Amino acid sequence: MNNIIATTNSETIISMEVAQMIDKEHKYLLRDIRRYLNQIDKINMGKSNQTKIAPVDFFIESTYADNKGEIRPCYNITHKGCEFIANKLTGIKGTEFTARYVIRFHELEEGNTINALISTMKTISDTMLEIQKSTNERLDRLENSLKETQTIQSKLPKKR
């Protein structure tokens, strides 16, 4: 799967891919995420003067269309959310998932870097084209001015 998407504040991996990475059925990962979110809500209720934990820092509720075209629930899981899930896993499964999600987020970062470079190169290219256009316009004006000067000079009486 290649379902990394960019949200407004962070990059995420869709929960179906995370379920595949940890070799868990998607419905059970959804159950676990809902449990984590309920626990976060309970923690936040008891914190009147302290900074509350923002669930969207970890899991962003979403949907997808399945093979039948039916809308199903899923989560967009942030880098922090993947770390959260990885910390709940133990042994080889935890190690494998940690390695896999780290690789996926690095791929996304590399993609963003390449896109940023392409965007910068396009901006430079557009700027160079504008400079070239401006230079050509100035050169055309100078050539026209020179032609006009030569025409006027040719009509003037010649000095002896």
C-alpha positions in Angstrom: 0.0 0.0 0.0 1.1 3.5 -0.6 -1.5 5.4 1.2 0.4 8.1 3.0 -1.5 11.4 2.8 -0.7 14.9 4.0 -3.1 16.6 6.3 -3.1 20.2 7.3 -0.7 19.8 10.2 1.1 16.5 9.7 1.7 13.6 7.5 -0.3 10.5 8.2 -0.5 6.8 7.2 -4.0 5.4 6.7 -5.0 2.8 9.4 -5.4 0.0 6.8 -1.7 0.2 6.0 -0.8 0.3 9.7 -2.9 -2.8 10.3 -1.1 -4.5 7.4 2.3 -3.5 8.9 1.4 -5.0 12.3 -0.3 -8.1 10.8 -3.6 -7.2 12.5 -7.1 -7.1 11.1 -8.2 -3.6 10.5 -11.3 -3.9 12.6 -9.1 -4.8 15.6 -6.8 -1.9 15.1 -9.9 0.4 14.9 -11.0 -1.1 18.2 -7.6 -0.5 19.8 -7.5 3.1 18.5 -11.0 3.8 19.8 -9.9 2.4 23.2 -6.8 4.7 23.2 -9.0 7.7 22.3 -11.5 6.9 25.1 -8.6 6.6 27.5 -7.2 10.0 26.4 -10.7 11.5 26.9 -10.8 10.1 30.4 -7.3 11.5 31.1 -8.3 14.9 29.7 -11.5 15.0 31.9 -9.3 14.8 35.0 -6.9 17.6 33.9 -8.6 20.9 34.7 -5.4 23.0 35.1 -3.0 21.0 33.0 -2.5 20.9 29.3 -4.8 18.4 27.7 -3.7 15.7 25.3 -4.9 16.4 21.8 -6.2 13.1 20.3 -5.7 14.5 16.7 -2.0 14.6 17.4 -2.2 10.9 17.1 -5.3 9.7 15.3 -7.5 11.6 12.8 -10.9 10.1 12.2 -11.6 9.5 8.5 -13.4 7.2 6.1 -12.7 5.3 2.9 -14.7 3.5 0.2 -14.2 -0.2 0.2 -14.2 -2.5 -2.8 -18.1 -2.5 -2.9 -18.1 1.3 -2.8 -19.4 1.4 0.8 -18.1 4.0 3.2 -16.1 2.5 6.0 -14.4 4.1 9.0 -10.6 4.4 9.3 -8.0 6.7 10.9 -5.2 8.8 9.5 -2.4 8.0 11.9 0.2 10.6 12.5 3.9 9.9 13.2 3.1 10.4 16.9 0.2 7.9 16.5 2.5 5.3 15.0 4.9 5.8 17.9 2.0 5.4 20.3 1.0 2.1 18.6 4.6 0.9 18.5 4.9 1.5 22.2 2.0 -0.8 22.8 3.6 -3.6 20.8 6.2 -5.8 22.2 8.8 -8.2 20.8 9.5 -8.7 17.2 6.1 -7.3 16.1 6.9 -4.0 17.8 10.4 -3.9 16.3 9.1 -4.7 12.8 6.4 -2.1 13.0 8.7 0.6 14.3 11.1 -0.1 11.5 8.4 -0.1 8.9 6.6 3.1 10.0 10.0 4.9 10.3 10.8 3.9 6.7 7.4 5.1 5.5 7.7 8.5 7.1 11.2 9.0 5.8 9.9 8.1 2.3 7.3 10.8 2.7 9.8 13.4 3.9 12.1 12.5 1.0 9.1 13.0 -1.3 8.4 16.3 0.2 12.0 17.3 -0.2 11.9 16.3 -3.9 8.6 18.2 -4.4 10.1 21.3 -2.7 13.2 21.1 -5.0 11.0 20.7 -8.0 8.9 23.7 -6.9 12.0 25.8 -6.3 13.4 24.8 -9.7 10.1 25.8 -11.4 10.2 29.1 -9.6 13.7 29.8 -10.7 12.9 28.7 -14.3 9.8 31.0 -14.3 11.9 33.9 -13.0 14.6 33.3 -15.6 11.9 33.3 -18.3 10.5 36.6 -17.0 14.0 38.1 -17.0 14.6 36.8 -20.5 11.3 38.2 -21.7 12.0 41.6 -20.1 15.5 41.6 -21.5 14.2 40.8 -25.0 11.6 43.6 -24.7 14.3 46.1 -23.7 16.5 44.9 -26.6 13.6 45.3 -29.0 13.0 48.8 -27.8 16.7 49.6 -28.1 16.8 48.2 -31.6 13.7 50.2 -32.7 15.2 53.3 -31.1 18.5 52.7 -33.0 16.6 52.2 -36.3 14.6 55.4 -35.7 17.8 57.3 -35.0 19.4 55.9 -38.1 16.4 56.9 -40.2 16.4 60.4 -38.8 20.2 60.7 -39.4 19.8 59.5 -43.0 17.3 62.3 -43.7 19.5 65.0 -42.2 21.7 67.0 -44.6 25.2 65.7 -44.7 28.0 68.0 -43.5 30.7 68.9 -45.9 
